[in-house]
Amino acid sequence: MFIVLQYPFADMRDFLRANGWRLSKPWLLSNPSVDFVRASGLIMDRRQGGIEEWAGEEIYGDASLALRLPNFLKKTSSTHLSGNSSISHVFRRFYSNGITSRMDIGFKIKPQEEIEEPICINASNVLRHLTTLPARARVQNGYHPSLPLIELGNMLAQHFLNATTDRKRVKGKIHPWWFSAGEPVVIFECPKKIPLQLPKHCRHILAIPNEDIAILHTRLNVNKKNYSCWFMIVGDSDPDAVRRVRIHLGRLHAECESVKQVLVNLYKEKDWANSLDSITSDLLQNYINTTISLIEKPKRFGIQNKCLLAAARTAIKLAPEGRITSLVSMRRQVKAKIERYIMESQSNHNKEKDMKSMPEINLKDISIDGDFNFNLIAGNNNKNLNKSSSETPSELQEKLKYLSDTIFNLTTRLEKNDAAEASKNLDLLLTEAESRSPNKAKYERYAETLIHLAQKTAELAEPATKAIQAVIKLLQQ
């Protein structure tokens, strides 16, 4: 079994004047094994590499110093886990793609000894044990006293905010909401051959028959802390396909929570929202527009993404009137998209609250007892996960998202007029690229302007040019 607890974060500093005094590295332009996240660890290459469908997954920051777990965890956990199992491996990693960041804590669990008749594992007990492990988060003067692991999201957000701030340039107060923590998620991967008792209210979301993977979802509460939980029940599957699905579930949750925190801050932090100038407002609108379009794609590399998104999205809680006054100054298209997104997230939350109680589900070998059937196929167009992402239109959306992140970073290094020009041409290029019939003369003109502006910065000239050329190449196909 393999279990990952994720804390998602939204880095608001791209939408602040002076970029919130954020360090230029290790964000986006990292040199593995050389650069590091202060008081956390080195930037490392991911051993198995990233995945084409999501940018920024190929490197991570070792976060071993950011979070301390109990000593001798591998030895002491066997008495608390079901089925006479033990923790054989633990990792702590920090990922960032600019605005969307996350910290993953991974636990590999294996049976302590081989037995003829596998013992049924109670998933609720395992999750309760792992999420309440006493852990210590890094603070400025050492480590905070131990708290349950599930409760450390806000504390870790403040650690990474402090660790990535240029202290020499700080002029004024650093606000906690600049690096906001979202709702945690757990991804619980279990082989079909291991009998597993799932929590109540667990819903079957999707089956991927070509890869023999079933995905279920539920929402749980421990110590009055809500979190989302995905279960991946894996049969005779390609390990690379399983890994890609796991990364997709984690990244989808992180992107959803990042958008949610940005919208909540737009409502709560009125002084900031009302002070947005033309540059930061354009950056904010472009981020919201491209990210919502990306996560709402009906399919992602052959997986029916719509049903996953419905489960991943949590309610965006605003005041009773549920309005964000700063939307008035936004472009009509972006404003309408935000209002619809908020309404759908709240509607989905209400449906979950109205669900009736379900009997607990027991997995033994490859069968399920209850109202679920793993042979249920959510659509007839599931594709093999090993096929290239270029067979789906999501590739263009991903390239546009990466381009937006790169240009966001570029504008923080340009003079005011050049930054405004870059933001304007990015917006025009995105609009043209997402139209039904992109005008070649127009999008090539906007791209040429962006490349010219990128040449004014030594460190971003090459990555920005490559990002622009990748988009143009897809548009010309």
C-alpha positions as CSV (number, residue, x, y, z in Angstrom):
1,M,0.0,0.0,0.0
2,F,1.1,3.6,-0.6
3,I,-0.5,6.6,1.1
4,V,0.2,10.3,0.4
5,L,-1.0,13.1,2.6
6,Q,-0.9,16.4,0.7
7,Y,-1.1,20.0,2.0
8,P,-2.0,22.3,-1.0
9,F,-1.0,26.0,-1.0
10,A,-1.7,29.1,-3.0
11,D,1.1,31.6,-3.4
12,M,-0.5,35.0,-3.8
13,R,2.7,36.9,-4.3
14,D,2.5,37.0,-8.1
15,F,-0.4,39.3,-7.6
16,L,1.3,41.8,-5.3
17,R,3.4,44.8,-6.1
18,A,7.1,44.1,-5.7
19,N,6.2,40.4,-6.0
20,G,5.9,40.2,-2.2
21,W,9.7,40.2,-1.9
22,R,9.8,36.6,-3.1
23,L,13.1,35.0,-3.9
24,S,13.7,34.4,-7.6
25,K,15.0,31.0,-6.8
26,P,14.2,28.1,-6.3
27,W,10.8,29.1,-7.8
28,L,10.5,27.9,-11.4
29,L,14.1,28.4,-12.3
30,S,15.7,25.7,-10.1
31,N,19.0,24.0,-10.6
32,P,18.7,20.5,-9.0
33,S,21.2,19.4,-6.4
34,V,22.5,23.1,-6.2
35,D,19.5,25.3,-5.3
36,F,17.6,24.7,-2.1
37,V,14.5,25.8,-0.2
38,R,15.8,27.5,3.0
39,A,15.4,25.5,6.2
40,S,13.8,22.7,4.2
41,G,16.2,20.9,1.8
42,L,17.8,20.6,-1.6
43,I,16.0,20.8,-4.9
44,M,16.1,17.3,-6.4
45,D,15.3,15.7,-9.8
46,R,12.4,13.3,-9.5
47,R,13.9,9.9,-10.0
48,Q,11.2,8.7,-12.5
49,G,10.8,12.1,-14.0
50,G,7.7,14.2,-14.4
51,I,4.6,13.7,-16.6
52,E,3.8,15.5,-19.8
53,E,0.2,16.3,-18.7
54,W,1.3,18.5,-15.7
55,A,4.2,20.9,-15.8
56,G,6.6,21.2,-12.9
57,E,6.4,17.6,-11.7
58,E,9.9,16.7,-12.7
59,I,11.6,18.3,-9.7
60,Y,10.8,18.8,-6.0
61,G,12.3,20.3,-2.9
62,D,13.3,17.9,-0.2
63,A,11.2,19.0,2.8
64,S,12.7,16.7,5.5
65,L,13.8,19.8,7.6
66,A,10.4,21.5,7.3
67,L,8.5,18.7,9.1
68,R,9.7,16.3,11.8
69,L,7.9,13.0,12.3
70,P,8.3,10.7,15.4
71,N,11.6,8.8,15.9
72,F,11.6,5.1,15.1
73,L,8.3,5.5,13.1
74,K,8.9,2.4,11.1
75,K,9.2,0.3,14.3
76,T,6.4,1.9,16.4
77,S,3.7,2.0,13.7
78,S,3.2,-1.7,13.3
79,T,1.2,-1.9,16.5
80,H,-1.2,0.8,15.3
81,L,-1.8,-0.3,11.7
82,S,-4.3,-2.9,10.7
83,G,-3.4,-6.3,9.2
84,N,0.0,-6.6,11.1
85,S,1.5,-4.0,8.7
86,S,4.4,-1.6,9.1
87,I,5.7,1.6,7.5
88,S,8.7,0.8,5.4
89,H,9.4,4.1,3.8
90,V,8.6,7.8,4.4
91,F,9.3,10.9,2.3
92,R,8.5,14.6,2.6
93,R,8.5,16.7,-0.6
94,F,7.6,20.2,-1.7
95,Y,6.4,21.0,-5.2
96,S,5.8,24.4,-6.8
97,N,4.7,25.5,-10.2
98,G,4.6,29.2,-9.3
99,I,1.1,30.0,-7.8
100,T,0.1,26.4,-7.0
101,S,2.3,24.6,-4.5
102,R,2.0,21.6,-2.3
103,M,3.8,19.4,0.2
104,D,3.5,15.7,0.0
105,I,4.1,13.3,2.9
106,G,4.3,9.7,1.5
107,F,4.1,6.5,3.5
108,K,4.8,3.1,2.0
109,I,3.1,0.3,4.0
110,K,3.9,-3.4,3.7
111,P,2.8,-6.5,5.6
112,Q,5.2,-7.3,8.4
113,E,5.3,-11.0,7.4
114,E,3.8,-13.2,4.8
115,I,0.6,-15.0,5.8
116,E,-1.6,-17.4,3.9
117,E,-4.9,-15.6,4.6
118,P,-4.5,-11.8,4.4
119,I,-6.1,-9.9,7.2
120,C,-8.8,-7.4,6.3
121,I,-7.4,-3.8,6.7
122,N,-9.6,-1.2,8.1
123,A,-8.9,1.9,6.1
124,S,-10.4,4.3,8.7
125,N,-8.0,3.0,11.4
126,V,-5.0,3.4,9.1
127,L,-6.0,6.9,8.2
128,R,-6.8,7.9,11.7
129,H,-3.3,6.7,12.8
130,L,-1.4,8.5,10.1
131,T,-3.3,11.8,10.2
132,T,-2.9,12.1,13.9
133,L,0.8,11.2,14.1
134,P,2.6,13.8,16.4
135,A,4.7,16.0,14.1
136,R,6.6,19.2,14.5
137,A,6.6,22.0,11.8
138,R,9.6,24.2,11.3
139,V,9.2,27.8,12.7
140,Q,11.7,30.6,12.6
141,N,13.4,29.7,15.9
142,G,13.4,25.9,15.6
143,Y,10.4,23.6,15.7
144,H,6.9,24.1,17.1
145,P,5.8,21.6,19.8
146,S,4.2,18.4,18.4
147,L,0.7,18.6,16.9
148,P,-1.4,16.0,14.9
149,L,-0.1,15.8,11.4
150,I,-3.4,16.8,9.8
151,E,-3.4,20.2,11.6
152,L,-0.1,21.5,10.3
153,G,-1.2,23.0,7.0
154,N,-1.2,26.7,8.1
155,M,2.0,26.3,10.0
156,L,3.8,24.8,7.0
157,A,2.4,27.6,4.8
158,Q,4.0,30.2,7.0
159,H,7.3,28.2,7.0
160,F,7.5,28.2,3.2
161,L,6.4,31.9,3.1
162,N,9.3,32.8,5.4
163,A,11.7,30.4,3.6
164,T,11.2,31.9,0.2
165,T,11.1,35.6,1.2
166,D,14.1,37.8,0.5
167,R,14.7,39.2,4.0
168,K,17.1,41.9,2.7
169,R,14.3,43.5,0.6
170,V,11.4,43.3,3.0
171,K,9.8,46.7,3.6
172,G,6.7,46.3,5.7
173,K,4.7,43.4,7.1
174,I,4.6,40.0,5.6
175,H,0.9,38.8,5.7
176,P,0.1,35.1,6.3
177,W,-2.5,35.1,3.5
178,W,0.2,35.6,0.9
179,F,0.9,31.9,1.1
180,S,-2.5,30.3,1.9
181,A,-3.1,26.7,2.9
182,G,-6.0,24.8,1.4
183,E,-7.8,21.7,2.6
184,P,-5.6,18.6,2.8
185,V,-6.1,15.4,0.8
186,V,-5.1,11.8,1.2
187,I,-4.5,9.4,-1.7
188,F,-4.7,5.8,-0.5
189,E,-3.4,3.3,-3.1
190,C,-4.1,-0.4,-2.4
191,P,-3.7,-3.6,-4.4
192,K,-6.9,-5.5,-5.1
193,K,-5.4,-8.6,-3.5
194,I,-5.4,-7.0,-0.1
195,P,-8.8,-7.1,1.6
196,L,-9.8,-3.5,2.5
197,Q,-12.7,-2.2,4.6
198,L,-13.5,1.3,3.3
199,P,-15.1,4.1,5.3
200,K,-18.8,4.8,5.1
201,H,-20.1,7.2,2.5
202,C,-17.2,6.2,0.1
203,R,-18.4,6.7,-3.5
204,H,-17.2,4.9,-6.6
205,I,-16.2,7.6,-9.0
206,L,-14.5,6.0,-12.0
207,A,-13.1,2.8,-13.3
208,I,-10.2,2.7,-15.8
209,P,-10.6,-0.8,-17.3
210,N,-7.6,-0.7,-19.6
211,E,-5.3,-0.2,-16.6
212,D,-7.4,-2.2,-14.0
213,I,-7.7,0.8,-11.7
214,A,-10.8,1.8,-9.7
215,I,-11.1,5.2,-8.1
216,L,-13.3,6.0,-5.1
217,H,-13.7,9.1,-3.0
218,T,-15.0,10.3,0.4
219,R,-14.6,13.2,2.8
220,L,-13.4,12.5,6.4
221,N,-13.0,14.4,9.6
222,V,-10.4,13.9,12.3
223,N,-9.9,16.3,15.3
224,K,-12.5,18.6,13.7
225,K,-10.3,18.9,10.6
226,N,-12.0,18.0,7.3
227,Y,-10.0,16.4,4.5
228,S,-10.7,14.7,1.2
229,C,-9.6,11.1,0.5
230,W,-9.1,9.3,-2.7
231,F,-8.9,5.5,-2.9
232,M,-7.1,3.9,-5.8
233,I,-7.8,0.1,-6.0
234,V,-5.1,-1.3,-8.3
235,G,-5.2,-4.7,-10.1
236,D,-2.8,-6.0,-12.7
237,S,-1.8,-2.5,-13.8
238,D,1.2,-0.8,-15.5
239,P,3.1,0.9,-12.6
240,D,3.8,4.0,-14.7
241,A,0.0,4.4,-15.4
242,V,-0.7,4.0,-11.7
243,R,1.9,6.6,-10.8
244,R,0.4,9.0,-13.4
245,V,-3.1,8.6,-12.1
246,R,-1.8,9.3,-8.5
247,I,0.0,12.4,-9.6
248,H,-3.1,13.6,-11.5
249,L,-5.3,13.2,-8.5
250,G,-2.9,15.1,-6.3
251,R,-2.3,17.9,-8.8
252,L,-6.0,18.2,-9.6
253,H,-6.7,18.7,-5.9
254,A,-3.9,21.2,-5.5
255,E,-5.0,23.3,-8.5
256,C,-8.7,23.3,-7.3
257,E,-7.6,24.4,-3.8
258,S,-5.2,27.0,-5.2
259,V,-8.1,28.6,-7.2
260,K,-10.3,28.4,-4.2
261,Q,-7.8,30.2,-1.9
262,V,-7.3,32.9,-4.6
263,L,-11.0,33.6,-4.8
264,V,-11.5,33.5,-1.0
265,N,-8.6,36.1,-0.6
266,L,-10.3,38.2,-3.3
267,Y,-13.3,38.4,-1.0
268,K,-11.7,38.6,2.4
269,E,-8.6,40.8,1.7
270,K,-10.5,43.8,0.3
271,D,-7.7,46.3,0.8
272,W,-5.5,44.2,-1.5
273,A,-8.4,43.5,-4.0
274,N,-9.2,47.2,-4.3
275,S,-5.6,48.2,-4.8
276,L,-4.9,45.9,-7.8
277,D,-3.4,47.9,-10.6
278,S,-3.7,47.1,-14.3
279,I,-0.7,44.7,-14.3
280,T,-1.5,42.7,-11.2
281,S,-5.2,42.6,-12.2
282,D,-4.4,41.2,-15.6
283,L,-2.1,38.6,-14.1
284,L,-4.8,37.6,-11.7
285,Q,-7.5,37.3,-14.3
286,N,-5.2,35.4,-16.7
287,Y,-4.4,32.9,-13.9
288,I,-8.0,32.3,-12.9
289,N,-9.1,32.0,-16.6
290,T,-6.5,29.6,-17.7
291,T,-6.5,27.5,-14.5
292,I,-10.3,27.0,-14.4
293,S,-10.2,26.1,-18.1
294,L,-7.5,23.6,-17.5
295,I,-9.0,21.8,-14.6
296,E,-12.5,21.7,-16.1
297,K,-11.3,19.8,-19.2
298,P,-13.7,16.9,-19.7
299,K,-10.8,14.5,-20.3
300,R,-7.2,14.5,-19.1
301,F,-4.9,12.0,-20.9
302,G,-7.7,9.6,-21.6
303,I,-9.3,9.8,-18.1
304,Q,-12.9,11.1,-17.7
305,N,-11.9,14.2,-15.7
306,K,-15.4,15.6,-15.2
307,C,-16.4,13.1,-12.5
308,L,-13.1,13.5,-10.7
309,L,-13.4,17.3,-10.7
310,A,-16.9,17.0,-9.2
311,A,-15.5,15.1,-6.2
312,A,-12.3,17.1,-5.9
313,R,-13.9,20.6,-5.7
314,T,-14.9,21.8,-2.2
315,A,-17.3,24.6,-1.4
316,I,-16.0,28.1,-1.7
317,K,-17.4,29.7,1.4
318,L,-18.1,33.4,1.2
319,A,-20.3,35.7,3.2
320,P,-24.1,35.2,2.9
321,E,-24.4,37.4,-0.1
322,G,-21.7,35.3,-1.8
323,R,-20.4,38.2,-3.9
324,I,-16.8,39.3,-4.6
325,T,-17.1,43.1,-5.2
326,S,-13.7,43.2,-7.0
327,L,-15.2,41.1,-9.8
328,V,-17.0,44.3,-11.0
329,S,-13.7,45.5,-12.6
330,M,-12.9,42.2,-14.2
331,R,-13.4,41.2,-17.9
332,R,-16.9,39.9,-18.5
333,Q,-15.7,36.5,-19.6
334,V,-13.6,36.0,-16.5
335,K,-16.3,37.3,-14.2
336,A,-18.9,34.9,-15.6
337,K,-16.5,32.0,-15.3
338,I,-15.7,32.8,-11.7
339,E,-19.4,33.1,-10.7
340,R,-20.3,29.9,-12.4
341,Y,-17.3,28.1,-10.8
342,I,-18.3,29.3,-7.3
343,M,-21.9,28.3,-7.9
344,E,-21.0,24.8,-9.1
345,S,-18.6,24.2,-6.1
346,Q,-21.3,25.2,-3.6
347,S,-23.9,23.0,-5.5
348,N,-21.6,20.0,-5.4
349,H,-21.0,20.5,-1.7
350,N,-24.7,20.6,-1.0
351,K,-25.2,17.3,-2.9
352,E,-22.5,15.6,-0.8
353,K,-24.2,16.8,2.4
354,D,-27.5,15.3,1.2
355,M,-26.0,11.9,0.5
356,K,-27.7,9.0,2.5
357,S,-25.6,6.7,4.7
358,M,-24.0,3.8,2.9
359,P,-22.9,0.4,4.3
360,E,-19.2,-0.1,4.8
361,I,-17.5,-1.5,1.7
362,N,-15.2,-4.5,1.9
363,L,-12.7,-5.4,-0.8
364,K,-11.5,-8.9,-0.9
365,D,-9.4,-10.0,-3.8
366,I,-11.1,-8.3,-6.8
367,S,-14.7,-8.0,-5.5
368,I,-16.7,-5.4,-3.7
369,D,-19.6,-6.0,-1.3
370,G,-22.3,-3.3,-1.5
371,D,-23.8,-1.1,-4.2
372,F,-20.6,-0.7,-6.2
373,N,-19.3,-2.5,-9.2
374,F,-15.7,-2.1,-10.4
375,N,-16.8,-3.1,-13.9
376,L,-18.8,0.1,-14.2
377,I,-17.2,2.2,-16.9
378,A,-17.6,5.9,-16.8
379,G,-17.9,6.3,-20.5
380,N,-16.7,4.2,-23.5
381,N,-13.9,6.5,-24.6
382,N,-11.2,5.7,-21.9
383,K,-7.9,5.5,-23.6
384,N,-4.7,3.7,-22.7
385,L,-2.7,5.9,-20.3
386,N,0.5,5.2,-22.2
387,K,-0.7,7.0,-25.3
388,S,0.7,10.4,-25.9
389,S,-1.1,13.4,-24.5
390,S,-1.0,15.0,-28.0
391,E,-4.0,12.9,-28.9
392,T,-6.2,15.1,-26.7
393,P,-6.8,18.9,-26.8
394,S,-5.6,19.2,-23.2
395,E,-2.0,19.5,-24.4
396,L,-2.6,23.0,-25.7
397,Q,-4.3,24.0,-22.4
398,E,-1.3,22.7,-20.5
399,K,1.2,24.6,-22.7
400,L,-0.9,27.8,-22.2
401,K,-0.9,27.3,-18.5
402,Y,2.9,26.9,-18.4
403,L,3.3,29.9,-20.7
404,S,1.1,32.0,-18.3
405,D,3.2,31.0,-15.3
406,T,6.4,31.9,-17.2
407,I,5.1,35.3,-18.3
408,F,3.9,36.0,-14.8
409,N,7.5,35.5,-13.6
410,L,8.8,37.6,-16.5
411,T,6.6,40.6,-15.6
412,T,8.2,40.8,-12.2
413,R,11.6,41.4,-13.8
414,L,10.5,44.0,-16.4
415,E,10.1,47.8,-16.2
416,K,6.5,48.9,-15.5
417,N,5.7,49.8,-19.2
418,D,7.3,46.6,-20.5
419,A,5.4,44.5,-17.8
420,A,2.1,46.1,-18.9
421,E,2.9,45.3,-22.5
422,A,3.8,41.7,-21.7
423,S,0.6,41.2,-19.7
424,K,-1.5,42.7,-22.6
425,N,0.1,40.5,-25.3
426,L,-0.2,37.4,-23.1
427,D,-3.9,38.1,-22.7
428,L,-4.4,38.6,-26.4
429,L,-2.4,35.5,-27.2
430,L,-4.4,33.4,-24.8
431,T,-7.7,34.7,-26.2
432,E,-6.6,34.0,-29.8
433,A,-5.3,30.5,-28.9
434,E,-8.5,29.5,-27.2
435,S,-10.8,30.8,-30.0
436,R,-12.4,28.3,-32.5
437,S,-10.3,29.6,-35.4
438,P,-7.1,31.2,-34.2
439,N,-5.8,33.9,-36.5
440,K,-2.2,33.0,-37.5
441,A,-1.1,36.6,-38.2
442,K,-2.4,37.8,-34.9
443,Y,-1.1,35.1,-32.6
444,E,2.3,35.2,-34.3
445,R,2.4,39.0,-33.8
446,Y,1.6,38.7,-30.0
447,A,4.2,35.9,-29.7
448,E,6.9,38.0,-31.4
449,T,6.2,40.8,-29.0
450,L,6.5,38.5,-26.0
451,I,9.8,37.0,-27.2
452,H,11.2,40.5,-27.8
453,L,10.3,41.5,-24.2
454,A,11.7,38.2,-22.8
455,Q,15.1,39.0,-24.4
456,K,15.4,41.9,-21.9
457,T,15.9,39.4,-19.0
458,A,18.9,37.2,-19.1
459,E,17.6,34.3,-17.0
460,L,14.1,34.2,-18.6
461,A,14.8,34.8,-22.2
462,E,15.3,31.1,-23.1
463,P,12.5,29.5,-21.0
464,A,10.0,32.1,-22.1
465,T,10.9,31.8,-25.8
466,K,10.6,28.0,-25.6
467,A,7.2,28.2,-23.9
468,I,6.0,30.6,-26.6
469,Q,7.3,28.5,-29.4
470,A,5.7,25.4,-27.9
471,V,2.3,27.1,-28.0
472,I,2.8,28.4,-31.6
473,K,3.8,24.9,-32.8
474,L,0.6,23.4,-31.5
475,L,-1.5,26.2,-33.0
476,Q,0.1,25.6,-36.4
477,Q,-0.6,21.9,-36.5
